[in-house]
Amino acid sequence: MKRFALACAVVAGAAPVMAEMLTGAMDTLPPPVTDADYAEVSEDRAALGQLLFYDPILSGNRNISCATCHHPRFGTSDGLSLGIGEGGIGLGPDRTLDPDNPPEERIPRNATGLWNLGAHEFTVMFHDGRIEADPTRASGIRTPLEDDMTMGFDNILSAQTMFPVLSQDEMAGHYGENDISKLARQGRITGDGGAWDVLAGRVAAIPAYREMFEGAFPEIAAGREIAFTDISNAIAAFIAFEWRSDDSPFDAHLRGETALDGDALRGMELFYGAASCSTCHAGKFQTDHGFHAMAVPQIGPGKRARFESHARDDGRMRVSGRPEDAFRFRTPSLRNVALTAPYGHDGAYRDLAAFVEAHSAGPGTYDPSQAVLPEMPGAHDWNALPDAEALSDAYEGPGVVLPPEDVTALVAFLEALTGAGALPGRLGVPDAVPSGLDVDR
């Protein structure tokens, strides 16, 4: 943000920031993460949610699971700048187009990591914050469904997990292909016979799932039918349980167990000191949960309604309607950031050091080779690049060129945010799922 400029000016020189400039930086460190920062999780629900997370039964064509775009092999993302949901074959950067049913376009935003989303402070979801906790609403959640929002989601994480099943490019499938894609296109989401109801019926028809739901939800054991919100609540419990991550070298430093040293220590001092990264990447999970315009180059199809033809992504403005929110995106948590490449709301940068450098310097020349995009004939991936003036005008970052030594140190600190148990998780990838469908491994 513009207010960063003075604080960051000290890093604009050719030499690294002097140690004496960092005096007092250690006083700004957040307190250690504790159990109190997280909501309690039912292990029965988490075990059920694990199977549902990896089961393609929740996609319209029964060929895509949550894990297809949020896999532990790729830091709970997919290793792509912009993913391919329906119409894709394979996993991660090796994902290719299905020659018999290719996708209509790429998913317009980068698949976010799922780390620590069970912590209480995460009350805003998605790059544009279109799902938020809102105690003034009957459901407690503000979503694009507005007053049609179904009651029964346990929390904001539960509400987030199930919106991808409605997206034709993500999990629902192309219009006319299946019952879910037809219902989603018709706007029949909630209520009897809606898309969510049909998906719940699919799951309820499998005896192994019904037995697990009865064990995890007493009211279902007492005779209530399995609802879509039960599925979503179980998946949320799994995400919260599986990807809690607070065992990094940085956590050990905060708890007084093992101190950081070398470049990681110096990077931490920069991060919480002269470089002012913590102004936005604040708190225990390195996010202020706010929205900022950082001039990440716009690649891919952009975020638009079906009647629009542009290739830009207006970010938070699409939710708030406020012109000043144009090109602002939610500050991501930096926990396990070294595992979650590519970076930016559209994954424009595959390299963490390059992203740190560009993030600080602001608008400039973009190298398209930084993108990780599977071949897609006819895709218009670069349409928005020539018209970047509006992005530049909205930029709220420091506008400071970091010397190479400082970039190296900051990256070393970011790598020290990687949890020891991050990749394997607690439950891991199941060998099989009750539907009998293939599991992405």
GULUM-796251 format. One record per residue (C-alpha): residue number from 1; residue in one letter; x, y, z. Coordinates in steps of 0.02 Angstrom, whole numbers, plus 50000, padded with zeros to 5 digits. Layout:
REM residues N
> NUM;A;X;Y;Z;
...
END
This chain:
REM residues 441
> 1;M;50000;50000;50000;
> 2;K;50057;50180;49975;
> 3;R;50088;50197;50161;
> 4;F;50224;50064;50140;
> 5;A;50333;50180;50039;
> 6;L;50424;50267;50181;
> 7;A;50449;50109;50282;
> 8;C;50513;50014;50131;
> 9;A;50623;50150;50061;
> 10;V;50770;50086;50162;
> 11;V;50775;49927;50057;
> 12;A;50787;50018;49891;
> 13;G;50977;50031;49891;
> 14;A;51099;49911;49812;
> 15;A;51159;49844;49978;
> 16;P;51060;49741;50104;
> 17;V;50971;49830;50245;
> 18;M;51090;49869;50387;
> 19;A;51067;49771;50547;
> 20;E;51052;49929;50649;
> 21;M;50897;49979;50548;
> 22;L;50810;49823;50613;
> 23;T;50821;49867;50797;
> 24;G;50658;49824;50884;
> 25;A;50593;49716;50740;
> 26;M;50585;49564;50853;
> 27;D;50459;49654;50963;
> 28;T;50330;49644;50824;
> 29;L;50328;49454;50809;
> 30;P;50159;49372;50836;
> 31;P;50131;49259;50985;
> 32;P;50144;49070;50958;
> 33;V;49996;48975;50886;
> 34;T;49902;48874;51017;
> 35;D;49756;48751;51021;
> 36;A;49643;48896;51070;
> 37;D;49666;48970;50896;
> 38;Y;49572;48825;50817;
> 39;A;49394;48762;50825;
> 40;E;49371;48588;50895;
> 41;V;49351;48451;50765;
> 42;S;49256;48287;50776;
> 43;E;49375;48150;50721;
> 44;D;49227;48045;50660;
> 45;R;49173;48187;50547;
> 46;A;49352;48217;50490;
> 47;A;49372;48033;50442;
> 48;L;49209;48041;50344;
> 49;G;49261;48205;50264;
> 50;Q;49426;48129;50209;
> 51;L;49334;48003;50100;
> 52;L;49214;48132;50031;
> 53;F;49357;48251;49991;
> 54;Y;49443;48121;49882;
> 55;D;49282;48047;49808;
> 56;P;49234;48104;49631;
> 57;I;49052;48064;49670;
> 58;L;49024;48248;49712;
> 59;S;49060;48305;49533;
> 60;G;48928;48307;49399;
> 61;N;49014;48177;49291;
> 62;R;49087;48081;49438;
> 63;N;49263;48114;49375;
> 64;I;49330;48257;49484;
> 65;S;49353;48267;49673;
> 66;C;49399;48411;49787;
> 67;A;49574;48337;49787;
> 68;T;49593;48356;49599;
> 69;C;49626;48542;49624;
> 70;H;49680;48536;49808;
> 71;H;49801;48392;49822;
> 72;P;49935;48370;49955;
> 73;R;50061;48329;49818;
> 74;F;50049;48512;49768;
> 75;G;50033;48595;49937;
> 76;T;49842;48575;49939;
> 77;S;49834;48667;49773;
> 78;D;49861;48595;49597;
> 79;G;50031;48660;49542;
> 80;L;49952;48757;49398;
> 81;S;49931;48943;49372;
> 82;L;49751;48915;49319;
> 83;G;49676;48744;49340;
> 84;I;49578;48631;49226;
> 85;G;49426;48553;49308;
> 86;E;49294;48474;49198;
> 87;G;49372;48419;49034;
> 88;G;49541;48377;49109;
> 89;I;49636;48214;49133;
> 90;G;49777;48185;49257;
> 91;L;49841;48279;49407;
> 92;G;49942;48435;49438;
> 93;P;50055;48509;49303;
> 94;D;50033;48345;49205;
> 95;R;49847;48376;49186;
> 96;T;49796;48378;49002;
> 97;L;49637;48405;48903;
> 98;D;49514;48265;48877;
> 99;P;49510;48249;48686;
> 100;D;49331;48185;48692;
> 101;N;49265;48321;48807;
> 102;P;49385;48469;48819;
> 103;P;49353;48612;48941;
> 104;E;49271;48771;48883;
> 105;E;49406;48875;48968;
> 106;R;49529;48875;49111;
> 107;I;49470;48904;49289;
> 108;P;49497;49092;49303;
> 109;R;49586;49097;49471;
> 110;N;49726;49001;49554;
> 111;A;49676;48858;49670;
> 112;T;49709;48918;49847;
> 113;G;49798;48820;49982;
> 114;L;49695;48748;50125;
> 115;W;49814;48772;50271;
> 116;N;49745;48819;50442;
> 117;L;49570;48859;50379;
> 118;G;49501;48783;50538;
> 119;A;49574;48927;50639;
> 120;H;49446;49047;50712;
> 121;E;49518;49200;50625;
> 122;F;49480;49138;50450;
> 123;T;49310;49216;50418;
> 124;V;49333;49270;50236;
> 125;M;49355;49145;50094;
> 126;F;49407;49148;49911;
> 127;H;49518;49274;49824;
> 128;D;49379;49404;49818;
> 129;G;49300;49365;49987;
> 130;R;49132;49322;49910;
> 131;I;49096;49208;50058;
> 132;E;49110;49291;50229;
> 133;A;49049;49263;50404;
> 134;D;48906;49383;50436;
> 135;P;48812;49370;50602;
> 136;T;48675;49486;50537;
> 137;R;48613;49351;50417;
> 138;A;48504;49206;50470;
> 139;S;48632;49081;50406;
> 140;G;48777;49177;50485;
> 141;I;48859;49181;50314;
> 142;R;48856;49302;50168;
> 143;T;48870;49214;50001;
> 144;P;48820;49245;49819;
> 145;L;48660;49146;49856;
> 146;E;48603;49289;49970;
> 147;D;48436;49248;50053;
> 148;D;48426;49078;49967;
> 149;M;48575;49019;50069;
> 150;T;48536;48851;50150;
> 151;M;48540;48840;50339;
> 152;G;48647;48708;50422;
> 153;F;48827;48747;50374;
> 154;D;48934;48732;50531;
> 155;N;49050;48875;50484;
> 156;I;49122;48979;50344;
> 157;L;49242;48840;50294;
> 158;S;49095;48722;50269;
> 159;A;49008;48849;50158;
> 160;Q;49163;48871;50052;
> 161;T;49196;48688;50020;
> 162;M;49040;48655;49921;
> 163;F;49025;48800;49800;
> 164;P;49145;48721;49673;
> 165;V;49017;48582;49642;
> 166;L;48906;48714;49561;
> 167;S;49038;48779;49439;
> 168;Q;49031;48703;49266;
> 169;D;49217;48731;49239;
> 170;E;49265;48657;49408;
> 171;M;49155;48508;49457;
> 172;A;48978;48521;49390;
> 173;G;49018;48488;49207;
> 174;H;48962;48570;49048;
> 175;Y;48780;48614;49023;
> 176;G;48675;48464;48971;
> 177;E;48804;48334;49019;
> 178;N;48726;48277;49182;
> 179;D;48591;48314;49309;
> 180;I;48701;48426;49416;
> 181;S;48760;48538;49274;
> 182;K;48581;48559;49213;
> 183;L;48517;48606;49385;
> 184;A;48661;48726;49417;
> 185;R;48633;48815;49251;
> 186;Q;48448;48829;49290;
> 187;G;48487;48905;49460;
> 188;R;48406;48759;49551;
> 189;I;48532;48744;49692;
> 190;T;48441;48727;49857;
> 191;G;48280;48642;49908;
> 192;D;48204;48476;49857;
> 193;G;48267;48420;49689;
> 194;G;48403;48553;49682;
> 195;A;48585;48517;49639;
> 196;W;48639;48500;49820;
> 197;D;48492;48385;49858;
> 198;V;48536;48272;49712;
> 199;L;48717;48260;49768;
> 200;A;48662;48216;49945;
> 201;G;48554;48079;49872;
> 202;R;48702;48006;49779;
> 203;V;48802;47994;49939;
> 204;A;48657;47930;50044;
> 205;A;48629;47787;49922;
> 206;I;48798;47711;49968;
> 207;P;48782;47600;50123;
> 208;A;48960;47632;50185;
> 209;Y;48932;47819;50182;
> 210;R;48763;47805;50267;
> 211;E;48842;47704;50408;
> 212;M;48980;47832;50432;
> 213;F;48857;47976;50432;
> 214;E;48754;47889;50565;
> 215;G;48911;47870;50670;
> 216;A;48962;48052;50649;
> 217;F;48792;48139;50659;
> 218;P;48674;48080;50799;
> 219;E;48523;48160;50716;
> 220;I;48553;48057;50559;
> 221;A;48568;47902;50667;
> 222;A;48400;47952;50739;
> 223;G;48320;47950;50568;
> 224;R;48353;48118;50483;
> 225;E;48401;48107;50300;
> 226;I;48578;48153;50248;
> 227;A;48580;48333;50189;
> 228;F;48703;48421;50078;
> 229;T;48759;48527;50226;
> 230;D;48808;48367;50318;
> 231;I;48924;48323;50175;
> 232;S;48997;48498;50176;
> 233;N;49018;48499;50366;
> 234;A;49112;48333;50359;
> 235;I;49229;48396;50223;
> 236;A;49261;48555;50322;
> 237;A;49303;48451;50475;
> 238;F;49428;48352;50372;
> 239;I;49512;48508;50302;
> 240;A;49524;48585;50475;
> 241;F;49596;48425;50549;
> 242;E;49708;48373;50406;
> 243;W;49792;48536;50365;
> 244;R;49819;48621;50530;
> 245;S;50000;48675;50516;
> 246;D;50092;48755;50661;
> 247;D;50251;48652;50673;
> 248;S;50367;48752;50562;
> 249;P;50541;48815;50608;
> 250;F;50460;48986;50633;
> 251;D;50339;48910;50759;
> 252;A;50485;48830;50849;
> 253;H;50569;49000;50854;
> 254;L;50414;49083;50927;
> 255;R;50398;48948;51059;
> 256;G;50578;48968;51111;
> 257;E;50625;48791;51057;
> 258;T;50748;48817;50913;
> 259;A;50797;48990;50853;
> 260;L;50804;49036;50670;
> 261;D;50976;49084;50605;
> 262;G;51065;49134;50446;
> 263;D;50962;49198;50301;
> 264;A;50799;49139;50381;
> 265;L;50832;49247;50535;
> 266;R;50881;49396;50432;
> 267;G;50729;49370;50321;
> 268;M;50617;49367;50474;
> 269;E;50694;49531;50533;
> 270;L;50660;49608;50362;
> 271;F;50484;49538;50356;
> 272;Y;50437;49609;50526;
> 273;G;50549;49760;50511;
> 274;A;50612;49869;50369;
> 275;A;50525;49780;50226;
> 276;S;50356;49801;50314;
> 277;C;50286;49639;50241;
> 278;S;50192;49611;50404;
> 279;T;50087;49767;50376;
> 280;C;49972;49657;50271;
> 281;H;50042;49484;50308;
> 282;A;50005;49508;50492;
> 283;G;49961;49397;50638;
> 284;K;49994;49215;50677;
> 285;F;49957;49157;50501;
> 286;Q;50034;49303;50406;
> 287;T;49873;49380;50340;
> 288;D;49767;49531;50385;
> 289;H;49621;49449;50292;
> 290;G;49603;49613;50198;
> 291;F;49606;49657;50013;
> 292;H;49746;49746;49922;
> 293;A;49790;49789;49742;
> 294;M;49964;49723;49707;
> 295;A;49964;49733;49516;
> 296;V;49988;49547;49485;
> 297;P;49986;49532;49294;
> 298;Q;49817;49470;49232;
> 299;I;49828;49307;49134;
> 300;G;49695;49185;49078;
> 301;P;49510;49214;49042;
> 302;G;49480;49336;49184;
> 303;K;49330;49334;49300;
> 304;R;49171;49382;49211;
> 305;A;48987;49347;49193;
> 306;R;48926;49249;49043;
> 307;F;48866;49406;48955;
> 308;E;49037;49492;48973;
> 309;S;49180;49474;48850;
> 310;H;49329;49554;48940;
> 311;A;49480;49458;49007;
> 312;R;49514;49559;49165;
> 313;D;49480;49516;49346;
> 314;D;49410;49659;49449;
> 315;G;49438;49563;49611;
> 316;R;49349;49626;49767;
> 317;M;49249;49754;49667;
> 318;R;49144;49612;49593;
> 319;V;49084;49577;49771;
> 320;S;49077;49750;49850;
> 321;G;49025;49852;49698;
> 322;R;49145;49988;49754;
> 323;P;49260;50060;49618;
> 324;E;49400;50083;49745;
> 325;D;49404;49893;49768;
> 326;A;49453;49862;49586;
> 327;F;49597;49738;49570;
> 328;R;49605;49708;49757;
> 329;F;49624;49527;49814;
> 330;R;49626;49446;49984;
> 331;T;49793;49438;50074;
> 332;P;49839;49253;50077;
> 333;S;49911;49167;50228;
> 334;L;50094;49128;50200;
> 335;R;50098;48965;50297;
> 336;N;50178;48831;50186;
> 337;V;50190;48958;50046;
> 338;A;50347;48872;49980;
> 339;L;50236;48722;49939;
> 340;T;50095;48812;49851;
> 341;A;50170;48881;49689;
> 342;P;50119;48964;49574;
> 343;Y;50083;49130;49659;
> 344;G;49957;49270;49639;
> 345;H;49768;49266;49618;
> 346;D;49796;49197;49444;
> 347;G;49958;49103;49479;
> 348;A;50058;49218;49367;
> 349;Y;50224;49174;49451;
> 350;R;50295;48999;49468;
> 351;D;50450;49058;49561;
> 352;L;50436;49121;49740;
> 353;A;50589;49235;49729;
> 354;A;50525;49314;49568;
> 355;F;50357;49343;49649;
> 356;V;50431;49423;49806;
> 357;E;50535;49538;49696;
> 358;A;50388;49587;49585;
> 359;H;50270;49603;49734;
> 360;S;50381;49737;49809;
> 361;A;50433;49825;49650;
> 362;G;50258;49838;49578;
> 363;P;50206;49856;49396;
> 364;G;50339;49811;49271;
> 365;T;50383;49694;49130;
> 366;Y;50308;49520;49150;
> 367;D;50390;49361;49086;
> 368;P;50251;49244;49025;
> 369;S;50364;49093;49052;
> 370;Q;50328;49115;49238;
> 371;A;50153;49045;49208;
> 372;V;50115;48859;49222;
> 373;L;49977;48828;49095;
> 374;P;49942;48661;49010;
> 375;E;49923;48676;48823;
> 376;M;49746;48728;48775;
> 377;P;49714;48764;48591;
> 378;G;49612;48921;48569;
> 379;A;49644;48988;48744;
> 380;H;49666;49176;48756;
> 381;D;49789;49179;48901;
> 382;W;49872;49345;48867;
> 383;N;49730;49458;48811;
> 384;A;49736;49568;48966;
> 385;L;49925;49594;48971;
> 386;P;49937;49737;48845;
> 387;D;49808;49840;48941;
> 388;A;49889;49846;49113;
> 389;E;49874;50033;49147;
> 390;A;49725;50013;49262;
> 391;L;49819;49881;49365;
> 392;S;49968;49998;49380;
> 393;D;49858;50144;49434;
> 394;A;49777;50037;49570;
> 395;Y;49941;49970;49641;
> 396;E;49952;49990;49831;
> 397;G;50120;49908;49865;
> 398;P;50285;49986;49915;
> 399;G;50354;50011;49740;
> 400;V;50529;49968;49800;
> 401;V;50661;49866;49710;
> 402;L;50734;49744;49836;
> 403;P;50919;49703;49823;
> 404;P;50954;49519;49783;
> 405;E;51021;49486;49958;
> 406;D;50856;49540;50035;
> 407;V;50754;49435;49915;
> 408;T;50860;49284;49961;
> 409;A;50836;49317;50146;
> 410;L;50649;49343;50131;
> 411;V;50629;49181;50033;
> 412;A;50729;49090;50166;
> 413;F;50609;49155;50298;
> 414;L;50458;49106;50194;
> 415;E;50530;48930;50179;
> 416;A;50544;48928;50369;
> 417;L;50353;48941;50373;
> 418;T;50339;48763;50306;
> 419;G;50267;48642;50434;
> 420;A;50358;48479;50467;
> 421;G;50199;48377;50446;
> 422;A;50122;48483;50309;
> 423;L;50133;48370;50158;
> 424;P;50085;48199;50229;
> 425;G;49943;48271;50334;
> 426;R;49863;48174;50476;
> 427;L;49750;48054;50381;
> 428;G;49832;48058;50210;
> 429;V;49761;48001;50043;
> 430;P;49640;47854;50062;
> 431;D;49674;47693;49969;
> 432;A;49493;47689;49909;
> 433;V;49327;47779;49930;
> 434;P;49153;47704;49960;
> 435;S;49089;47748;49786;
> 436;G;49223;47638;49708;
> 437;L;49277;47781;49594;
> 438;D;49460;47818;49561;
> 439;V;49559;47915;49691;
> 440;D;49681;48049;49634;
> 441;R;49849;47998;49702;
END
